[in-house]
């Protein structure tokens, strides 16, 4: 036992005094912070050492994970490239198909001994000679870019550093690529290390110092830029974003020009996503005045909105994405949180549907102009990703790759129900469990949610959850407001001052499961990560009586200071800022850190974070744990799992994923049913 320090820090937020006694935990390098973290680590080790289920869970999870996992391929100059993990590999390997043989292009498992260096992005040159790829170490958002010669199988000397959230956009002449980066760490004030984003062009063979500056906007230092080349290769374009706001801007200039970018769409009044262009007519998917989305045509020579033409109007279902292929538009619609595919002509007339074989989600989609075909993956809660090829000419759908898993899914089923939230809103929820399950209130449940940043919780496969199902568990996913399952209005109903709707939706999901005898509160666990970690923490604090256990992963917890760490300010459009006197009250009202009450017996909580998380810093989880340990009833169970050599989840190796789920199940086995 150590004596836990408490600072006497009190801040005045627009007349409200707020204490912050554990601010010292924000510095992971101080001796006090290290001592406290080590102490919590010892407590975590002691907690899990008492588990008698870990060995069996690990053995079974390794069996369940051990099947080939396929990723959507991309055809480049007639050659098919794809990633595959053969089972228990820490990282997926990039292959090329040649004469029905698999040729290894890049194996990220060789980047490090422990699999903690991941390939996070890759891009082919137009002529198919080079591959630029980005890597992340220990799950960090910071990445490095290298270039691989596909003919020799060796890397060039090119090496780009200090990049984060960048696209890799090859120039049409294959001379190099465009990318964006932040200032080199230490070259600006710490608070500006995630500002002053710039776009550069890297010419093959040059050093990074010689890269050409393509665009900067220092007068708007908080903007970020992502480059792409138009379909006809005549223009370089930039998406321009303010943090994670849905609304974006779009700039362009002729590819061979060195003039300033033309600010085609500069109001940030809606989402504008490029689809294709026919000379000067640019097609965009937008939600301007249409929350479910539409497709418009804009003549860049007549850019005034009065000249815009509506190509495909708003639908009853949400337009999730649009891609163009040889005068056809492939449109992905979200119907009650699962995908449907429709084909339209470029003039907006409907052509036909592509009938998907299961009720599920599209994992990715790529196109091959030369072969006039698309590739896409479809997955569900009970089906790993199946890769399909679809010919636009013959309208034939073929399976390219599918996995056999060591689990009989025929004994299980997924259903979708709709429940009523606190304010009367109908919310969908997916339930996956063994067929013929008894509704006797005794089933253990993991209720999962996210509810934010217009991210959709559509059906997805996770081999770890098969273990939960065979243990007799139910896996429930609630499609909370804050996503865009039902368009931008659904998103806006769960952001800023409306954030409490998300918590109400989640609480109502738990109540529905109990009221309909799927479970009882002692058997109900809730799980969420990142923004979902905020979700479960807020719901735990607001309704401690409702849950038997809480799995709170890499959570955002301190809603008054979140924007002061790493990229936290990017989330201000979603959450608001405590610096704003109009936004402080609703943030303070639900901030989990500031709503923990003295003497309350909170449900058992496992707070999982990682040392290298530079997106949601571990300080959130640490301050949450310290405050709970101080204030909660002494019988409350609080476990802090601080993982080494890991970040927010980016590129996490298979071995660490299995370790994590072994602990999750040990925790649930210990705590549920009490």
Secondary structure, DSSP 8 states (H G I E B T S, - for coil): ---------EEEETTEEEE-TTGGGG-TTSHHHHHHHHHHHHHHHHHHHT-SSHHHHHHHHHHHH-S-EE---EEETTEEEEEEE-SS-SS-EEEEEETTEEEEEEEGGGS-SSS-EEEEEEEE-TTSSEEEEEEEETT-S-EEEEEEETTTTEEEEEEEEEE-S---EE-TTSSEEEEEE---TTSS-GGGTT---EEEEEETTS-GGG-EEEEE-GGGTTEEEEEEE-TTSSEEEEEEEETT-S-EEEEEEETT--S--EEEE-S--S-EEEEEEETTEEEEEE-TT-TT-EEEEEETTS-SGGG-EEEE---SSEEEEEEEETTEEEEEEEETTEEEEEEEETTS-EEEEE--SSS-EEEEEEEETTTTEEEEEEEETTEEEEEEEEETTT--EEEEE----SS-GGGEEEEEEEEE-TTS-EEEEEEEEETT---SS---EEEE----TT--------HHHHHHHHTT-EEEEE--TTS-TT-HHHHHTTSGGGTHHHHHHHHHHHHHHHHTTS--GGGEEEEEETHHHHHHHHHHHH-TTS-SEEEEES----TTTGGGSTTGGGGHHHH--TTSHHHHHHHHHH-GGG---TT----EEEEEEETT-SSS-THHHHHHHHHHHHHS-TT--EEEEEESS--SSTT--HHHHHHHHHHHHHHHHHHTT-
